[in-house]
Amino acid sequence: MYLPGGHGPMSDLAFDADAGRLLTAQLASGKPLAIVCHAPSAILATRIHGESPFRGYRVTCFTDEEEEAVGLASRAPRPAAAGEWPDAR
């Protein structure tokens, strides 16, 4: 499964229950999963009772500093406002 980046995933996939179910199923299958750039925000949709199946995984994504460097920080949606990011450290 491949989820492309861009601001779209931050605006919709982060809150889409179907996206959360697909990501959870793909993770459980052991098949490849590529979540690029801003798309890791879709991981928010995998939470069940506050827990994410991605807890403990290392995630790399576009940072706030990178948004600022390219002049897009003011246009970036803030999905974390609806809840905390899963602890993926």
Backbone as JSON Lines, residues from 0, in Angstrom:
{"i":0,"aa":"M","n":[0.85,-1.17,0.0],"ca":[0.0,0.0,0.0],"c":[0.89,1.22,0.0]}
{"i":1,"aa":"Y","n":[0.51,2.21,-0.77],"ca":[1.24,3.47,-0.87],"c":[0.29,4.63,-0.61]}
{"i":2,"aa":"L","n":[0.64,5.47,0.35],"ca":[-0.11,6.7,0.6],"c":[0.78,7.87,0.23]}
{"i":3,"aa":"P","n":[0.38,8.66,-0.79],"ca":[1.2,9.79,-1.2],"c":[1.1,10.94,-0.21]}
{"i":4,"aa":"G","n":[2.05,11.84,-0.29],"ca":[2.08,12.98,0.62],"c":[1.21,14.13,0.15]}
{"i":5,"aa":"G","n":[1.58,15.31,0.58],"ca":[0.79,16.5,0.3],"c":[-0.11,16.81,1.48]}
{"i":6,"aa":"H","n":[-0.74,17.96,1.43],"ca":[-1.6,18.38,2.54],"c":[-2.92,17.63,2.6]}
{"i":7,"aa":"G","n":[-3.32,16.98,1.52],"ca":[-4.59,16.24,1.49],"c":[-4.75,15.24,2.62]}
{"i":8,"aa":"P","n":[-3.77,14.35,2.84],"ca":[-3.92,13.37,3.92],"c":[-4.13,14.01,5.29]}
{"i":9,"aa":"M","n":[-3.56,15.19,5.49],"ca":[-3.71,15.86,6.78],"c":[-5.12,16.39,6.96]}
{"i":10,"aa":"S","n":[-5.79,16.69,5.86],"ca":[-7.13,17.26,5.91],"c":[-8.23,16.22,5.97]}
{"i":11,"aa":"D","n":[-7.99,15.05,5.35],"ca":[-9.08,14.07,5.31],"c":[-8.71,12.68,5.81]}
{"i":12,"aa":"L","n":[-7.61,12.12,5.36],"ca":[-7.28,10.74,5.76],"c":[-7.03,10.61,7.26]}
{"i":13,"aa":"A","n":[-6.57,11.68,7.9],"ca":[-6.31,11.64,9.34],"c":[-7.57,11.39,10.15]}
{"i":14,"aa":"F","n":[-8.74,11.63,9.53],"ca":[-10.01,11.49,10.24],"c":[-10.94,10.49,9.57]}
{"i":15,"aa":"D","n":[-10.44,9.72,8.61],"ca":[-11.27,8.8,7.82],"c":[-11.19,7.39,8.38]}
{"i":16,"aa":"A","n":[-12.3,6.89,8.91],"ca":[-12.34,5.56,9.53],"c":[-11.97,4.46,8.53]}
{"i":17,"aa":"D","n":[-12.39,4.6,7.27],"ca":[-12.04,3.59,6.27],"c":[-10.53,3.56,6.03]}
{"i":18,"aa":"A","n":[-9.91,4.72,5.97],"ca":[-8.45,4.78,5.82],"c":[-7.77,4.11,7.01]}
{"i":19,"aa":"G","n":[-8.29,4.36,8.2],"ca":[-7.73,3.73,9.39],"c":[-7.82,2.22,9.35]}
{"i":20,"aa":"R","n":[-8.96,1.7,8.9],"ca":[-9.12,0.25,8.79],"c":[-8.18,-0.34,7.74]}
{"i":21,"aa":"L","n":[-8.04,0.34,6.6],"ca":[-7.13,-0.15,5.55],"c":[-5.68,-0.17,6.03]}
{"i":22,"aa":"L","n":[-5.25,0.89,6.69],"ca":[-3.89,0.94,7.21],"c":[-3.65,-0.15,8.25]}
{"i":23,"aa":"T","n":[-4.61,-0.34,9.14],"ca":[-4.49,-1.36,10.18],"c":[-4.41,-2.75,9.57]}
{"i":24,"aa":"A","n":[-5.24,-3.02,8.57],"ca":[-5.22,-4.33,7.9],"c":[-3.91,-4.55,7.16]}
{"i":25,"aa":"Q","n":[-3.41,-3.51,6.5],"ca":[-2.14,-3.65,5.77],"c":[-1.0,-3.91,6.74]}
{"i":26,"aa":"L","n":[-0.98,-3.21,7.85],"ca":[0.06,-3.43,8.86],"c":[0.0,-4.86,9.38]}
{"i":27,"aa":"A","n":[-1.19,-5.34,9.68],"ca":[-1.36,-6.69,10.21],"c":[-0.99,-7.76,9.19]}
{"i":28,"aa":"S","n":[-1.12,-7.45,7.9],"ca":[-0.82,-8.43,6.85],"c":[0.67,-8.67,6.69]}
{"i":29,"aa":"G","n":[1.48,-7.74,7.15],"ca":[2.92,-7.87,6.98],"c":[3.4,-7.47,5.59]}
{"i":30,"aa":"K","n":[2.49,-7.02,4.75],"ca":[2.86,-6.59,3.4],"c":[3.42,-5.17,3.45]}
{"i":31,"aa":"P","n":[4.14,-4.77,2.4],"ca":[4.76,-3.44,2.41],"c":[3.75,-2.31,2.58]}
{"i":32,"aa":"L","n":[4.19,-1.29,3.28],"ca":[3.37,-0.12,3.55],"c":[4.28,1.11,3.43]}
{"i":33,"aa":"A","n":[4.01,1.97,2.46],"ca":[4.79,3.19,2.26],"c":[3.9,4.39,2.51]}
{"i":34,"aa":"I","n":[4.26,5.17,3.52],"ca":[3.49,6.35,3.89],"c":[4.44,7.54,3.77]}
{"i":35,"aa":"V","n":[4.24,8.37,2.75],"ca":[5.23,9.36,2.35],"c":[4.86,10.79,2.76]}
{"i":36,"aa":"C","n":[5.87,11.57,3.11],"ca":[5.78,13.01,3.33],"c":[4.76,13.36,4.43]}
{"i":37,"aa":"H","n":[3.61,13.94,4.08],"ca":[2.59,14.31,5.06],"c":[1.62,13.18,5.36]}
{"i":38,"aa":"A","n":[1.66,12.12,4.59],"ca":[0.7,11.02,4.74],"c":[0.74,10.33,6.1]}
{"i":39,"aa":"P","n":[1.84,10.35,6.88],"ca":[1.78,9.74,8.2],"c":[0.65,10.28,9.08]}
{"i":40,"aa":"S","n":[0.1,11.43,8.73],"ca":[-1.04,11.94,9.5],"c":[-2.22,10.98,9.43]}
{"i":41,"aa":"A","n":[-2.28,10.14,8.39],"ca":[-3.36,9.15,8.27],"c":[-3.3,8.12,9.39]}
{"i":42,"aa":"I","n":[-2.15,7.99,10.02],"ca":[-2.01,7.05,11.15],"c":[-2.96,7.44,12.28]}
{"i":43,"aa":"L","n":[-3.32,8.72,12.37],"ca":[-4.28,9.15,13.39],"c":[-5.59,8.39,13.3]}
{"i":44,"aa":"A","n":[-5.98,8.02,12.09],"ca":[-7.26,7.34,11.87],"c":[-7.24,5.88,12.32]}
{"i":45,"aa":"T","n":[-6.08,5.37,12.71],"ca":[-5.99,3.96,13.13],"c":[-6.26,3.77,14.61]}
{"i":46,"aa":"R","n":[-6.41,4.85,15.35],"ca":[-6.57,4.73,16.8],"c":[-7.9,4.09,17.18]}
{"i":47,"aa":"I","n":[-7.82,3.14,18.08],"ca":[-9.0,2.5,18.65],"c":[-8.86,2.65,20.16]}
{"i":48,"aa":"H","n":[-9.81,3.31,20.78],"ca":[-9.77,3.57,22.22],"c":[-8.46,4.25,22.62]}
{"i":49,"aa":"G","n":[-8.0,5.18,21.76],"ca":[-6.81,5.94,22.07],"c":[-5.49,5.27,21.75]}
{"i":50,"aa":"E","n":[-5.51,4.03,21.32],"ca":[-4.27,3.3,21.01],"c":[-4.16,3.1,19.5]}
{"i":51,"aa":"S","n":[-2.96,3.2,18.99],"ca":[-2.7,2.97,17.57],"c":[-1.89,1.69,17.4]}
{"i":52,"aa":"P","n":[-2.2,0.89,16.36],"ca":[-1.38,-0.29,16.1],"c":[0.04,0.1,15.65]}
{"i":53,"aa":"F","n":[0.25,1.38,15.37],"ca":[1.57,1.86,14.96],"c":[2.41,2.3,16.17]}
{"i":54,"aa":"R","n":[1.87,2.19,17.35],"ca":[2.61,2.59,18.55],"c":[3.93,1.81,18.6]}
{"i":55,"aa":"G","n":[5.0,2.54,18.82],"ca":[6.32,1.92,18.9],"c":[7.07,1.9,17.58]}
{"i":56,"aa":"Y","n":[6.39,2.19,16.48],"ca":[7.07,2.24,15.18],"c":[7.78,3.58,15.03]}
{"i":57,"aa":"R","n":[8.88,3.56,14.3],"ca":[9.6,4.79,13.99],"c":[8.99,5.38,12.73]}
{"i":58,"aa":"V","n":[8.71,6.67,12.75],"ca":[8.08,7.35,11.63],"c":[8.9,8.58,11.27]}
{"i":59,"aa":"T","n":[9.1,8.79,9.99],"ca":[9.76,9.99,9.5],"c":[8.78,10.7,8.6]}
{"i":60,"aa":"C","n":[8.63,11.99,8.79],"ca":[7.68,12.75,7.95],"c":[8.15,14.2,7.84]}
{"i":61,"aa":"F","n":[7.41,14.98,7.11],"ca":[7.69,16.4,6.9],"c":[7.49,17.13,8.21]}
{"i":62,"aa":"T","n":[8.47,17.94,8.62],"ca":[8.4,18.64,9.9],"c":[7.84,20.06,9.76]}
{"i":63,"aa":"D","n":[7.46,20.66,10.89],"ca":[7.01,22.05,10.88],"c":[8.1,22.97,10.34]}
{"i":64,"aa":"E","n":[9.35,22.67,10.69],"ca":[10.47,23.49,10.22],"c":[10.59,23.44,8.7]}
{"i":65,"aa":"E","n":[10.35,22.26,8.12],"ca":[10.4,22.14,6.66],"c":[9.24,22.9,6.02]}
{"i":66,"aa":"E","n":[8.07,22.87,6.65],"ca":[6.93,23.65,6.15],"c":[7.3,25.13,6.13]}
{"i":67,"aa":"E","n":[7.92,25.6,7.2],"ca":[8.31,27.01,7.29],"c":[9.35,27.35,6.23]}
{"i":68,"aa":"A","n":[10.32,26.46,6.01],"ca":[11.4,26.7,5.05],"c":[10.88,26.87,3.63]}
{"i":69,"aa":"V","n":[9.8,26.2,3.28],"ca":[9.26,26.31,1.92],"c":[8.07,27.27,1.86]}
{"i":70,"aa":"G","n":[7.8,27.98,2.96],"ca":[6.75,28.99,2.97],"c":[5.33,28.46,2.99]}
{"i":71,"aa":"L","n":[5.13,27.23,3.47],"ca":[3.79,26.65,3.48],"c":[3.23,26.39,4.87]}
{"i":72,"aa":"A","n":[3.92,26.85,5.9],"ca":[3.47,26.56,7.27],"c":[2.06,27.08,7.54]}
{"i":73,"aa":"S","n":[1.72,28.22,7.0],"ca":[0.39,28.79,7.27],"c":[-0.72,28.03,6.54]}
{"i":74,"aa":"R","n":[-0.37,27.24,5.53],"ca":[-1.37,26.49,4.76],"c":[-1.51,25.04,5.23]}
{"i":75,"aa":"A","n":[-0.63,24.6,6.11],"ca":[-0.64,23.2,6.55],"c":[-1.75,22.98,7.57]}
{"i":76,"aa":"P","n":[-2.64,22.02,7.32],"ca":[-3.66,21.68,8.32],"c":[-3.0,21.16,9.59]}
{"i":77,"aa":"R","n":[-3.69,21.24,10.69],"ca":[-3.14,20.8,11.98],"c":[-4.0,19.69,12.56]}
{"i":78,"aa":"P","n":[-3.87,18.44,12.09],"ca":[-4.71,17.37,12.62],"c":[-4.48,17.1,14.1]}
{"i":79,"aa":"A","n":[-3.34,17.45,14.63],"ca":[-3.07,17.2,16.04],"c":[-4.02,18.0,16.93]}
{"i":80,"aa":"A","n":[-4.66,19.02,16.38],"ca":[-5.6,19.8,17.18],"c":[-6.79,18.96,17.62]}
{"i":81,"aa":"A","n":[-7.08,17.9,16.89],"ca":[-8.21,17.03,17.23],"c":[-7.83,15.96,18.24]}
{"i":82,"aa":"G","n":[-6.56,15.87,18.56],"ca":[-6.08,14.86,19.49],"c":[-4.58,14.75,19.4]}
{"i":83,"aa":"E","n":[-4.0,13.98,20.25],"ca":[-2.55,13.86,20.25],"c":[-2.09,12.89,19.18]}
{"i":84,"aa":"W","n":[-0.88,13.13,18.69],"ca":[-0.27,12.2,17.75],"c":[0.02,10.9,18.49]}
{"i":85,"aa":"P","n":[-0.08,9.77,17.8],"ca":[0.29,8.52,18.45],"c":[1.77,8.56,18.84]}
{"i":86,"aa":"D","n":[2.12,7.97,19.93],"ca":[3.51,7.93,20.36],"c":[4.23,6.9,19.51]}
{"i":87,"aa":"A","n":[4.97,7.37,18.53],"ca":[5.64,6.45,17.59],"c":[7.15,6.46,17.78]}
{"i":88,"aa":"R","n":[7.61,6.94,18.91],"ca":[9.06,7.01,19.12],"c":[9.61,5.72,19.58]}
